[in-house]
Amino acid sequence: MKQHRNFSYKRLFQNVKLALTGKELDFTSGSISRAIFLLSVPMIIEMLMESVFALVDIMYVSRVSINAVATIGLTESVVTLIYAVAIGLSMAATAIVARRIGEKDVVGARESAVQAILIGVIVAMVVSIVGVMYPREILSVMGAEPDLIEEGFRYTQILLAGNVTIVLLFIINAVFRGAGDASMAMWSLILSNGLNIILDPLFIFGWGPVPAYGVTGAAIATTIGRGTAVIFQLAILIYGSSRIKLKYRDFVLKLKVIKKLVRISLGGIGQFLIGTSSWVFLMRIMAEFGSEVLAGYTISIRVMMFTLMPSWGISNAAATLVGQNLGAQQVDRAERSVWKTGKYNAYIMVTVSLFYLLFAQKIISWFNDSPAVVEAGALSLQVIAAGYIFYAYGMVITQAFNGAGDTKTPTIINLFCFWVFQLPFAYLAALVLNWGPLGVYLGITLAETLIAIIAVVLFRKGKWKTVEV
């Protein structure tokens, strides 16, 4: 028994090491469970890095001024549009690169990677020009007061001027994931966030010959951190050991490939914008119940987002597995990979759900001990977490569609479940039927449950198996 246990631990350690170093890139053969593990570990760490990035920035900037925090909030609202494009192109890049890798068509994968990068650079250049020329006007349109604009316009200007670092970080990481090299995407974000943590206080508060730039320093640190990570990514693609090796002569526009990328990315952009806009409207409904209820809801969402990151990492693994296996003409293996990934995701989500149901009040009280805030936040955690098992499958199957290149189906599902069902239900239940915040919480849980049910039904029909990318 002891020998068996030691063997299991040794094998686990070896798999973790392999996942972090990314030595295995082909997931069209062998154990599906092992493939899910090797892809999920770096993807989970990658998603956690995204959370750390946001927390570090706001932690330092909150020590500058209220205007500084507000500047970041307003600028991030604009940057959401950039994220939408970057995420859309990333979904397309992962789907096409994974499919080509599964087909053993490395040249086609390289071609798709280059075209995705070129599209990203072109879009980013347009945004940069607008950001450099009109930062004050952008903040003014967003409703900023004159004193906030004067304090924060440089932050907006620098962040938008360097938005190419945001776009390329997303796209190139998507290329790595599609090729099965999820560990390289993880290391890119570790580099980006590590530099940001070091440079944030340096540029915000000043040190030695470096002056204190205030909130502008946060934009400088963020852009340098992301920019360094992008240089690292490109160096790996051009000079490193990545399966996809780019050559300078590859950087030529190819309209046929671009057309395919744009077609697939439109669905990804739609998914992001539909989801984001629905959360904005829900926040507006919650604002009707006062600042304490809104604060409790906001805290609960932040807590849930952090614990959802592992699930998003596992869900991203499904996209790579589906893309590569469809490319290798192993449709059954692609389908089995999705159901297995969903099962593992459900184990995690049910565990988290039970934790929230039992300790919701305690968790919220760590952030704020006001009785009204704790009550609202705890109720939010408990009601929303009650549907976590559905979220588990909903996330995985949505990413499976995306990995197959079928970004249209999840977009339609989201449009129906969020805009046609969730928002009207939340409004009627919370404000017309006077259920209060509970109406919003139920709207979220029921909508996510509906997404999972519809996604399962459509996935079983199998049209995703015949999508050409």
C-alpha positions in Angstrom: 0.0 0.0 0.0 2.8 2.4 0.9 4.6 1.6 -2.3 1.5 2.3 -4.3 1.0 5.6 -2.5 4.6 6.7 -3.1 4.2 5.7 -6.8 1.0 7.8 -7.0 2.7 10.9 -5.5 5.7 10.4 -7.7 3.5 10.2 -10.8 1.5 13.3 -9.7 4.7 15.2 -9.2 5.9 14.2 -12.6 2.7 15.3 -14.2 2.7 18.7 -12.4 6.3 19.2 -13.6 5.4 18.2 -17.1 2.4 20.6 -17.0 4.5 23.5 -15.9 7.3 22.9 -18.4 5.0 22.1 -21.3 7.0 19.3 -22.9 3.9 17.5 -24.2 2.0 19.4 -26.9 -0.1 16.7 -28.7 -3.3 15.7 -26.9 -4.8 13.5 -29.7 -3.7 10.2 -28.1 -3.1 8.7 -24.7 -5.1 9.2 -21.5 -7.8 11.9 -21.7 -7.7 12.5 -17.9 -3.9 13.1 -18.1 -4.4 15.5 -21.1 -7.0 17.5 -19.1 -4.6 17.7 -16.1 -1.6 18.8 -18.2 -3.6 21.5 -19.9 -5.6 22.6 -16.8 -2.7 23.2 -14.3 -1.0 26.0 -16.3 -4.3 27.4 -17.4 -5.6 27.7 -13.8 -2.4 29.4 -12.8 -2.8 31.7 -15.8 -6.3 32.7 -14.8 -5.2 33.3 -11.2 -2.5 35.6 -12.5 -5.2 37.7 -14.2 -6.9 38.1 -10.8 -3.6 39.1 -9.1 -2.9 41.7 -11.8 -6.2 43.5 -11.2 -5.8 43.3 -7.4 -2.3 44.7 -7.3 -3.1 47.7 -9.5 -6.1 48.7 -7.4 -4.3 48.1 -4.1 -1.5 50.6 -4.9 -3.6 53.1 -6.7 -6.2 53.3 -3.9 -3.4 54.9 -1.8 -3.1 57.8 -4.2 -6.6 59.3 -4.3 -10.2 58.6 -5.0 -9.9 60.3 -8.4 -7.0 57.8 -9.2 -9.3 54.8 -8.5 -12.1 56.4 -10.5 -9.7 57.0 -13.4 -8.9 53.3 -13.6 -12.6 52.4 -13.4 -13.5 54.8 -16.2 -10.6 53.8 -18.4 -11.2 50.1 -17.8 -14.8 50.7 -19.1 -13.3 51.9 -22.4 -10.6 49.1 -22.4 -13.5 46.6 -22.2 -14.0 47.1 -25.9 -10.3 46.3 -26.5 -10.7 43.2 -24.4 -13.7 42.2 -26.5 -11.7 42.3 -29.7 -8.7 40.6 -28.1 -10.8 37.8 -26.6 -12.7 37.3 -29.8 -9.4 37.0 -31.8 -8.1 34.7 -29.1 -11.0 32.3 -29.4 -10.5 32.2 -33.2 -6.7 31.7 -32.8 -7.1 28.9 -30.4 -9.7 27.1 -32.5 -7.8 27.4 -35.8 -4.3 26.7 -34.4 -5.6 23.7 -32.4 -7.4 22.3 -35.5 -4.2 22.7 -37.7 -2.0 21.1 -35.0 -4.5 18.1 -34.8 -4.2 17.8 -38.6 -0.3 17.9 -38.3 -0.4 21.0 -40.4 2.2 23.1 -38.6 2.6 25.5 -41.5 -1.2 26.2 -41.4 -1.0 26.8 -37.7 1.9 29.2 -38.1 0.0 31.0 -40.9 -3.1 31.4 -38.7 -1.0 32.6 -35.7 0.7 35.3 -37.9 -2.6 36.6 -39.3 -4.1 36.8 -35.8 -1.1 38.8 -34.6 -1.3 41.2 -37.6 -5.0 41.8 -37.2 -4.4 42.6 -33.5 -1.7 45.0 -34.3 -3.8 46.9 -36.9 -6.8 47.2 -34.5 -4.4 48.3 -31.7 -2.9 51.0 -33.9 -6.2 52.6 -34.5 -7.1 52.6 -30.8 -3.6 54.0 -30.0 -4.1 57.0 -32.3 -7.4 57.8 -30.7 -6.1 57.3 -27.2 -3.0 59.5 -27.7 -5.0 62.3 -29.3 -8.2 62.4 -27.2 -7.6 61.1 -23.6 -9.4 64.1 -22.0 -12.3 63.8 -24.3 -12.6 60.1 -23.6 -12.8 60.6 -19.9 -15.2 63.5 -20.4 -17.6 61.3 -22.4 -17.4 58.7 -19.6 -18.7 61.4 -17.2 -15.5 62.4 -15.4 -15.3 65.7 -13.5 -12.7 68.3 -14.7 -10.4 67.7 -11.7 -10.4 64.0 -12.3 -9.7 64.5 -16.0 -6.6 66.6 -15.2 -5.3 64.2 -12.7 -6.0 61.0 -14.7 -5.8 61.8 -18.5 -2.2 60.7 -18.7 -3.1 57.3 -17.3 -5.8 56.9 -20.0 -3.4 58.2 -22.7 -0.6 55.8 -21.8 -2.8 52.8 -21.3 -4.6 53.2 -24.6 -1.4 54.2 -26.5 0.1 50.9 -25.3 -3.0 48.8 -25.9 -1.2 46.6 -28.4 0.4 44.9 -25.4 -3.0 43.9 -24.1 -4.1 42.6 -27.5 -1.0 40.7 -28.3 -0.7 39.2 -24.8 -4.2 37.7 -25.3 -3.7 36.5 -28.9 -0.2 35.0 -28.5 -1.3 33.2 -25.4 -4.2 31.8 -27.3 -1.8 30.6 -30.0 0.2 28.8 -27.3 -2.9 27.2 -25.9 -4.1 26.1 -29.3 -0.7 24.4 -29.9 -1.0 22.7 -26.6 1.7 24.7 -24.9 -0.4 26.1 -22.1 2.6 26.5 -19.8 4.2 29.1 -22.1 1.0 31.2 -21.7 1.2 30.8 -18.0 4.9 31.9 -17.8 4.1 35.0 -20.0 1.5 36.2 -17.4 3.8 35.4 -14.5 6.4 37.6 -16.1 3.9 40.4 -16.8 2.4 40.4 -13.4 5.7 39.9 -11.6 7.1 43.1 -13.3 3.9 44.9 -12.6 4.1 44.1 -8.8 7.7 45.4 -8.8 7.2 48.5 -11.0 3.8 49.7 -9.7 5.1 51.2 -6.4 8.3 52.4 -8.1 6.4 54.6 -10.7 3.4 55.4 -8.6 5.2 56.6 -5.4 8.7 57.3 -6.8 12.1 56.1 -5.6 15.5 57.6 -6.0 15.8 59.2 -9.4 12.4 58.0 -10.4 9.7 60.6 -9.7 6.3 59.9 -8.3 3.9 59.7 -11.2 0.8 58.9 -9.2 -1.9 57.1 -11.1 0.0 57.7 -14.4 2.8 55.5 -12.9 0.3 52.6 -12.8 -0.2 52.9 -16.6 3.6 53.0 -17.1 4.2 49.9 -14.9 1.4 48.0 -16.5 2.5 48.8 -20.1 6.1 47.9 -19.4 5.1 44.6 -17.7 2.8 43.6 -20.5 5.2 44.8 -23.2 8.0 42.8 -21.7 5.8 39.7 -21.7 4.9 40.3 -25.3 8.6 40.5 -26.3 9.2 37.3 -24.4 6.3 35.6 -26.3 7.6 36.8 -29.7 11.1 35.6 -28.8 9.7 32.1 -28.0 7.7 32.0 -31.3 10.7 33.2 -33.4 13.7 31.8 -31.6 12.4 29.4 -29.0 11.3 25.8 -28.8 7.6 26.4 -29.5 6.0 24.0 -31.9 4.9 27.0 -33.9 8.1 28.8 -35.1 7.5 32.2 -36.9 9.8 33.6 -39.5 10.1 37.2 -40.5 8.9 36.4 -44.0 5.6 35.0 -42.6 4.4 38.5 -41.6 2.4 39.2 -44.8 -1.3 39.7 -44.9 -3.3 36.8 -46.2 -6.9 37.8 -46.8 -8.3 34.2 -46.9 -7.0 33.4 -43.5 -8.0 36.8 -42.1 -11.5 36.3 -43.3 -11.8 33.0 -41.4 -10.3 34.5 -38.3 -12.7 37.5 -38.3 -15.7 35.3 -38.9 -14.9 33.1 -35.9 -13.8 36.0 -33.7 -17.1 37.9 -34.2 -18.9 35.3 -32.1 -16.3 35.6 -29.4 -16.6 39.3 -29.3 -20.4 39.0 -29.1 -20.2 36.6 -26.2 -18.0 38.9 -24.2 -20.1 42.0 -24.9 -23.4 40.3 -24.2 -22.1 39.0 -20.9 -20.4 42.3 -19.8 -23.4 44.4 -20.7 -25.8 42.1 -18.8 -23.6 42.5 -15.7 -23.7 46.3 -16.0 -27.6 46.2 -16.1 -27.7 43.9 -13.1 -25.5 46.3 -11.2 -27.9 49.1 -12.1 -30.8 47.1 -10.7 -28.9 46.4 -7.5 -28.1 50.1 -7.1 -31.8 50.6 -6.4 -31.4 48.8 -3.0 -28.8 51.2 -1.5 -25.1 51.2 -1.1 -24.8 48.6 1.6 -26.7 46.0 -0.5 -24.7 47.0 -3.5 -21.4 46.6 -1.5 -22.4 43.1 -0.3 -23.3 42.1 -3.9 -20.0 43.5 -5.2 -17.9 41.7 -2.6 -19.7 38.4 -3.3 -19.0 38.7 -7.0 -15.3 39.5 -6.4 -15.1 36.4 -4.2 -16.9 34.2 -6.7 -14.8 35.5 -9.6 -11.6 34.5 -7.8 -12.8 31.0 -7.1 -14.2 30.6 -10.6 -10.8 31.0 -12.1 -9.8 27.3 -11.7 -13.0 26.4 -13.4 -12.3 28.8 -16.3 -8.8 27.2 -16.6 -10.3 23.7 -16.9 -12.9 25.0 -19.3 -10.1 26.4 -21.5 -8.5 23.0 -21.6 -11.7 21.7 -23.3 -11.2 24.1 -26.2 -7.7 22.9 -27.0 -8.8 19.2 -26.7 -11.7 19.6 -29.0 -9.8 21.6 -31.6 -6.8 19.2 -31.7 -8.9 16.1 -31.7 -11.3 17.3 -34.4 -8.2 18.2 -36.5 -6.9 14.6 -36.0 -10.3 13.2 -37.1 -10.9 11.8 -33.7 -14.5 13.1 -33.1 -15.4 10.6 -30.5 -12.3 11.4 -28.4 -13.1 15.1 -28.7 -16.6 14.5 -27.3 -15.4 12.2 -24.5 -12.8 14.9 -23.6 -15.6 17.4 -23.1 -17.8 15.2 -20.9 -14.8 14.2 -18.8 -13.6 17.8 -18.4 -17.2 18.8 -17.4 -17.2 16.1 -14.8 -13.9 17.2 -13.2 -15.1 20.8 -13.3 -18.3 19.8 -11.5 -16.3 18.2 -8.7 -14.5 21.4 -8.1 -17.6 23.6 -8.4 -19.7 21.4 -6.0 -16.9 21.6 -3.4 -16.8 25.4 -3.7 -20.6 25.6 -3.6 -20.8 23.6 -0.3 -18.2 25.9 1.2 -20.2 29.0 0.2 -23.5 27.6 1.4 -22.0 26.8 4.9 -19.7 29.8 5.4 -21.1 32.6 3.3 -21.6 35.1 6.2 -18.1 34.4 7.6 -16.5 35.0 4.2 -18.3 38.3 3.5 -17.5 39.5 7.0 -13.8 39.2 6.2 -14.2 42.1 3.8 -16.9 44.2 5.7 -18.6 43.6 9.0 -21.6 45.8 8.5 -24.7 43.6 9.2 -26.5 44.8 6.1 -23.5 44.2 3.8 -22.9 40.8 5.3 -26.6 39.8 4.9 -26.8 40.9 1.2 -23.4 39.4 0.3 -24.0 36.1 2.0 -27.4 35.7 0.4 -25.8 36.4 -3.0 -23.1 33.8 -2.4 -25.6 31.1 -1.3 -28.2 31.6 -4.0 -25.7 31.9 -6.9 -23.5 29.1 -5.7 -26.5 26.8 -5.5 -26.3 26.6 -9.3 -22.6 25.9 -9.5 -22.9 22.4 -10.8 -24.7 23.7 -13.8 -22.1 26.5 -14.3 -19.5 23.7 -14.4 -20.9 22.0 -17.4 -22.1 25.3 -19.0 -18.6 26.8 -19.0 -16.9 23.6 -20.4 -19.4 23.1 -23.2 -19.4 26.7 -24.2 -15.6 26.5 -24.5 -15.9 23.3 -26.4 -18.1 25.0 -29.0 -15.5 27.8 -29.2 -12.7 25.3 -29.6 -14.5 23.7 -32.5 -14.7 27.1 -34.2 -18.5 27.3 -33.5 -18.5 30.7 -31.7 -22.0 31.4 -33.1 -23.9 28.9 -31.0 -22.6 30.2 -27.6 -23.3 33.7 -28.7 -27.0 32.9 -29.5 -27.3 31.0 -26.2 -25.9 33.9 -24.3 -28.1 36.4 -26.1 -31.2 34.5 -25.2 -30.3 33.5 -21.7 -28.9 36.9 -20.6 -30.8 39.5 -22.5 -34.2 37.7 -23.2 -34.4 35.8 -19.9 -32.1 37.1 -17.2 -32.5 40.8 -17.4 -36.3 40.9 -17.7 -36.6 38.3 -14.9 -34.3 40.1 -12.6 -36.1 43.4 -13.1 -39.6 42.0 -12.7 -38.7 39.8 -9.7 -36.6 42.5 -7.9 -38.5 45.7 -8.6 -42.0 44.7 -9.8 -42.7 41.7 -7.6 -40.7 43.3 -4.7 -38.5 40.3 -4.1 -35.6 42.7 -3.7 -32.0 41.6 -4.2 -33.1 37.9 -4.1 -34.8 38.5 -7.5 -31.4 39.5 -9.1 -29.6 36.5 -7.5 -32.2 34.1 -8.7 -32.0 35.7 -12.2 -28.3 34.9 -12.3 -28.6 31.4 -11.1 -31.6 30.5 -13.3 -29.9 32.1 -16.4 -26.7 30.1 -15.9 -28.7 26.9 -15.3 -30.6 27.6 -18.6 -27.3 28.2 -20.4 -26.0 24.8 -19.2 -29.2 22.9 -20.2 -29.4 24.5 -23.7 -25.7 24.0 -24.3 -25.9 20.3 -23.4 -28.9 19.8 -25.7 -27.2 21.5 -28.6 -23.9 19.8 -27.9 -25.5 16.4 -28.1 -27.0 17.3 -31.5 -23.4 17.4 -32.7 -23.4 20.1 -35.4 -20.1 21.4 -33.8 -18.4 18.3 -35.1 -18.8 19.4 -38.8 -17.8 23.1 -38.4 -14.9 24.0 -40.8 -12.2 26.3 -39.7 
